[in-house]
Amino acid sequence: MNETIFAFEEDYSSLTTNILEDIEDKQQQQQLFFDNNFQLEKNDCVFHPNLENYLMILTFAIIFCLSVVGNSIVVVVILQQQSMRSVTNLYLLNLALSDLLLSVVCMPPTLVSSLVYCWVFGDLLCKLLAYLQPVVVTASAYTLAAIALERYYAICRPLHSRIWHTRTHAILLVSVIANVFMLFMYEERSYNFNGLNCAPKFEPIVHFGYQIYMTIALLIVPLYGNVIYTLSSGIRMDIAAISGTESSSNATPLMNSNDSCLEKRKNFRNGVINNFTINRENVKRGRLVNLFN
């Protein structure tokens, strides 16, 4: 009986060992397959010359040159000309600087990562660029909104400059607070099938929710808010115009009735005067007849 149990244990141990060896062999084969076909080490991130990559380089280069040259000219002109330093031009200067930083900070890393399919700038630039890119994008968008608000207050409410400056500081403070935590969001990660990538270190669902938030805050709220405000202003103007037309139409019969009353009074007065004149002439004629008789 003991020999049977011992033989069974040996068979079970041998079977378990064989299964574990098979699993290890399959894992090694799978890892070898990924190493030979998909893995890109950091020093193997090379440029692959093809038509698509060359067209991408040409497009990025044209946009980059136009953006850098155009925004640099705006910055130089406003800084050199003392008469150009108005409130509106200062906002334009901030917009030009934001667009210039957008070109310098966003375009080169995006182009390189798209060409070599991996991250080659290190962990420090991964964190820094992941912070700077949304900052310059939001700065450009909110500068346009600030210009619109500044023009609104300058034209419609010129005495509210203090309130306007307070709101500007509030917008800048909120923008900084909303973007500071992005310094702690990104890190450099290594993947077996794609070398090194710069990716957020939280769960994908959280990153997706953040992207939805940025889309709503930067695009949907400003655009549709402007549409709703314009439509509501147009509706109010239409209602005011209709009310004014109704008031004019209601006032017209009253004016006509007043005119008719004045006309009647005038005719009555003329009639009284004419009757008095006729009676007076008749009295004079009667006196003359009596005098000659």
Secondary structure, DSSP 8 states (H G I E B T S, - for coil): -HHHHHHHHHHHHHHHHHHHHHHHHHHHHHHHHHHHHT---GGG------HHHHHHHHHHHHHHHHHHHHHHHHHHHHHH-GGG--HHHHHHHHHHHHHHHHHHHHHHHHHHHHHHSS--SHHHHHHHHHHHHHHHHHHHHHHHHHHHHHHHHHHH-TT-HHHHHHHHHHHHHHHHHHHHGGGGTEEEEEETTTEEEEEESS-HHHHHHHHHHHHIIIIIHHHHHHHHHHHHHHHHHHHHHHHHHHHHHHHHHHHHHHHHHHHHHHHHHHHHHHHHHHHHHHHHHHHHHHHH-
